[in-house]
Amino acid sequence: MSNTNGKAIIEFQEVTKVYHMGQVEVNALQGVSFQIKEGELVAIVGPSGSGKSSVMNILGCLDHPSSGTYTLDGQKVGDLNDNQLAEIRRGRVGFVFQTFNLLGRMSALENVTLPLIYSRGANRRARALEALDRVGLSQRANHKPTELSGGEQQRVAIARALINNPSLILADEPTGNLDSKVGSEIMTLSHELNKEQGITVILVTRDTEVSGQARRIITMRDGLIVGDEAKDQDKP
């Protein structure tokens, strides 16, 4: 069950990100600070170039701040080595992308098992089937991506993100390649995972219909947070 009164799982403190493009410096993040508690469902919104993708990459331990501190579940990410960061990405964070990132030659089941490639544990197939069942796709386990609709492909991608039972799911424009009806179904699934299983979900999106379904909306512009609004938890 979702509990947004819990402890902070994420904390940004004056995080900056500077990219060097030849002789040009691009200040993608200019001192961003926020907290996200366990069990929240948060949308990070803003126009292209606002810094939301830089925030997402840092959240997912795919990039690091130029300055400032990112703390994930009590650990300062900047203090971790590459192996420790990879372990966080494998075990504690699930990623969902706009383009699904499924391998065409593999079945849905095989795609879902990919994060377990370095796992020594048994029952990979059983775990993958359980993850597919959680997203309502166990009956399509042996189908390849080309045999699945866009919505089904995104459900497979979500099942893959769930395979290691992460405490955090990061979704980058998860409905961007889907029509509005299927996109709404994916958002309903996100709500179910958040509410029933207590998974913290962070969405990066430009879609106002998607962001409007989040419990909290963080708005970015020019590398800064310009809005942070929490909705009444009793309202949908």
C-alpha positions as CSV (number, residue, x, y, z in Angstrom):
1,M,0.0,0.0,0.0
2,S,1.3,3.4,-0.9
3,N,2.5,5.5,2.1
4,T,3.6,9.0,1.2
5,N,4.1,9.8,4.9
6,G,7.3,7.6,4.9
7,K,10.9,8.5,4.9
8,A,12.6,10.3,2.0
9,I,13.9,7.8,-0.5
10,I,15.4,10.6,-2.7
11,E,17.1,13.9,-1.8
12,F,18.7,16.4,-4.2
13,Q,20.7,19.1,-2.5
14,E,21.8,22.0,-4.7
15,V,22.5,19.7,-7.6
16,T,24.1,21.2,-10.7
17,K,24.9,19.6,-14.0
18,V,27.2,21.3,-16.6
19,Y,27.8,19.8,-20.0
20,H,30.9,20.8,-22.0
21,M,30.2,20.9,-25.8
22,G,33.4,22.1,-27.4
23,Q,34.1,25.6,-26.0
24,V,30.5,25.9,-24.8
25,E,29.3,25.2,-21.3
26,V,25.6,24.2,-20.9
27,N,24.2,24.6,-17.4
28,A,21.5,21.9,-17.5
29,L,20.8,22.1,-13.8
30,Q,21.4,25.2,-11.7
31,G,21.1,24.2,-8.0
32,V,18.1,21.8,-7.9
33,S,16.8,20.7,-4.5
34,F,13.9,18.4,-3.6
35,Q,12.9,15.3,-1.7
36,I,10.7,12.4,-2.7
37,K,9.3,10.1,-0.1
38,E,8.7,6.3,-0.3
39,G,5.5,5.5,-2.1
40,E,5.1,8.8,-4.0
41,L,3.9,9.0,-7.6
42,V,5.6,12.1,-9.0
43,A,5.7,13.7,-12.5
44,I,8.6,15.9,-13.5
45,V,7.5,18.2,-16.3
46,G,8.9,21.0,-18.4
47,P,9.7,22.0,-21.9
48,S,12.6,20.6,-23.9
49,G,15.8,21.9,-22.4
50,S,14.3,22.4,-19.0
51,G,16.6,19.9,-17.3
52,K,14.2,17.1,-16.5
53,S,16.1,14.5,-18.5
54,S,19.3,15.4,-16.6
55,V,17.4,14.9,-13.4
56,M,16.2,11.5,-14.6
57,N,19.7,10.4,-15.6
58,I,21.1,11.4,-12.2
59,L,18.2,9.7,-10.4
60,G,18.9,6.5,-12.3
61,C,22.6,6.6,-11.5
62,L,23.3,6.9,-15.3
63,D,25.1,10.2,-14.7
64,H,26.5,12.2,-11.8
65,P,26.1,15.8,-10.6
66,S,28.7,18.4,-11.4
67,S,28.2,19.6,-7.8
68,G,25.7,19.1,-5.0
69,T,24.5,15.9,-3.4
70,Y,22.2,13.1,-4.5
71,T,21.1,10.8,-1.7
72,L,19.3,7.6,-2.6
73,D,17.7,5.7,0.4
74,G,20.3,7.1,2.8
75,Q,23.4,6.6,0.5
76,K,25.2,9.5,-1.1
77,V,25.5,8.3,-4.7
78,G,28.6,10.4,-5.3
79,D,30.5,8.3,-2.8
80,L,29.8,5.0,-4.8
81,N,32.1,3.4,-7.3
82,D,31.0,2.1,-10.7
83,N,30.3,-1.4,-9.5
84,Q,28.1,-0.1,-6.7
85,L,26.3,2.2,-9.1
86,A,25.7,-0.7,-11.4
87,E,24.3,-2.8,-8.5
88,I,21.8,0.0,-7.7
89,R,20.7,0.1,-11.3
90,R,20.2,-3.7,-11.4
91,G,18.6,-4.2,-8.0
92,R,16.9,-1.1,-6.8
93,V,15.8,1.0,-9.8
94,G,13.5,-0.1,-12.6
95,F,13.7,1.8,-15.9
96,V,10.8,2.3,-18.4
97,F,11.5,4.1,-21.7
98,Q,9.4,5.7,-24.4
99,T,10.8,3.4,-27.1
100,F,10.3,0.2,-25.0
101,N,14.0,-1.0,-25.7
102,L,12.9,-4.6,-26.3
103,L,15.1,-7.0,-28.3
104,G,13.2,-8.1,-31.4
105,R,14.7,-11.6,-31.6
106,M,13.6,-12.5,-28.1
107,S,10.2,-13.4,-26.7
108,A,8.4,-11.3,-24.1
109,L,9.5,-13.8,-21.5
110,E,13.2,-13.6,-22.6
111,N,13.1,-9.8,-22.7
112,V,11.8,-9.7,-19.1
113,T,14.6,-12.1,-17.9
114,L,17.4,-9.9,-19.3
115,P,18.1,-8.0,-16.0
116,L,18.7,-11.5,-14.4
117,I,21.5,-12.3,-16.8
118,Y,24.1,-11.9,-14.1
119,S,21.9,-13.3,-11.3
120,R,23.0,-16.6,-9.8
121,G,19.5,-17.3,-8.5
122,A,17.3,-20.0,-9.9
123,N,13.8,-19.8,-11.3
124,R,14.4,-17.0,-13.8
125,R,11.5,-18.2,-15.9
126,A,9.2,-18.4,-12.9
127,R,10.2,-14.9,-11.8
128,A,9.7,-13.5,-15.3
129,L,6.3,-15.1,-15.7
130,E,5.3,-13.7,-12.3
131,A,6.4,-10.2,-13.5
132,L,4.4,-10.6,-16.8
133,D,1.4,-11.7,-14.7
134,R,1.7,-8.5,-12.6
135,V,1.2,-6.5,-15.8
136,G,-1.5,-8.8,-17.2
137,L,0.5,-10.3,-20.0
138,S,1.4,-13.8,-18.9
139,Q,-0.6,-15.2,-21.8
140,R,1.7,-13.4,-24.3
141,A,5.0,-14.7,-22.8
142,N,6.1,-16.5,-25.9
143,H,5.3,-13.7,-28.4
144,K,8.0,-11.5,-29.9
145,P,7.8,-7.7,-29.8
146,T,6.6,-7.6,-33.5
147,E,3.7,-9.7,-32.5
148,L,2.6,-7.3,-29.7
149,S,0.8,-4.0,-29.8
150,G,2.5,-0.9,-28.5
151,G,0.7,-1.1,-25.2
152,E,1.7,-4.7,-24.8
153,Q,5.3,-3.9,-25.6
154,Q,5.3,-1.2,-22.9
155,R,3.7,-3.7,-20.4
156,V,6.6,-6.1,-21.2
157,A,9.0,-3.2,-20.5
158,I,7.3,-2.5,-17.2
159,A,7.5,-6.2,-16.3
160,R,11.2,-6.2,-17.1
161,A,11.6,-3.1,-14.8
162,L,9.8,-5.1,-12.0
163,I,11.8,-8.3,-12.3
164,N,14.2,-7.4,-9.5
165,N,11.5,-6.0,-7.2
166,P,12.8,-2.4,-7.3
167,S,11.9,0.2,-4.7
168,L,11.9,2.9,-7.4
169,I,10.6,3.0,-11.0
170,L,11.8,5.7,-13.4
171,A,9.6,6.2,-16.5
172,D,10.9,8.5,-19.3
173,E,7.9,9.5,-21.4
174,P,6.3,6.1,-20.9
175,T,3.2,6.9,-23.0
176,G,5.0,8.9,-25.6
177,N,4.6,6.3,-28.4
178,L,1.1,5.2,-27.5
179,D,-2.3,6.5,-28.3
180,S,-4.3,8.2,-25.6
181,K,-6.4,5.1,-24.7
182,V,-3.4,2.8,-24.4
183,G,-1.5,5.5,-22.6
184,S,-4.3,5.8,-20.0
185,E,-4.1,2.0,-19.5
186,I,-0.3,2.3,-18.8
187,M,-1.0,5.1,-16.3
188,T,-3.6,3.0,-14.6
189,L,-1.0,0.2,-14.3
190,S,1.5,2.7,-12.8
191,H,-1.1,3.7,-10.2
192,E,-1.7,0.1,-9.3
193,L,2.0,-0.6,-8.8
194,N,2.4,2.5,-6.8
195,K,-0.7,2.1,-4.6
196,E,-0.9,-1.6,-4.1
197,Q,2.8,-2.5,-3.9
198,G,4.2,0.8,-2.6
199,I,6.7,1.3,-5.4
200,T,7.9,4.9,-5.7
201,V,7.2,6.0,-9.3
202,I,8.8,9.0,-11.0
203,L,7.6,10.0,-14.5
204,V,9.3,12.4,-16.8
205,T,6.8,13.7,-19.4
206,R,5.7,16.6,-21.5
207,D,2.1,15.2,-21.7
208,T,-0.2,17.2,-19.4
209,E,-2.7,14.4,-19.3
210,V,-0.1,12.0,-18.0
211,S,1.3,14.5,-15.4
212,G,-2.2,15.4,-14.3
213,Q,-2.6,11.8,-13.1
214,A,0.4,12.0,-10.8
215,R,0.1,12.7,-7.1
216,R,2.7,15.4,-7.2
217,I,4.0,17.6,-10.1
218,I,7.5,19.1,-10.1
219,T,7.8,21.7,-12.9
220,M,11.2,22.6,-14.4
221,R,12.4,25.4,-16.6
222,D,15.9,26.5,-17.6
223,G,17.5,24.0,-15.2
224,L,15.5,25.2,-12.2
225,I,12.4,24.0,-10.3
226,V,9.7,26.6,-10.8
227,G,6.8,24.6,-9.3
228,D,6.2,21.8,-6.9
229,E,2.5,20.9,-6.3
230,A,1.1,18.0,-4.3
231,K,-2.5,16.9,-5.0
232,D,-5.0,15.9,-2.4
233,Q,-4.3,12.2,-1.7
234,D,-8.0,11.5,-1.4
235,K,-8.7,12.7,-5.0
236,P,-7.8,10.7,-8.1
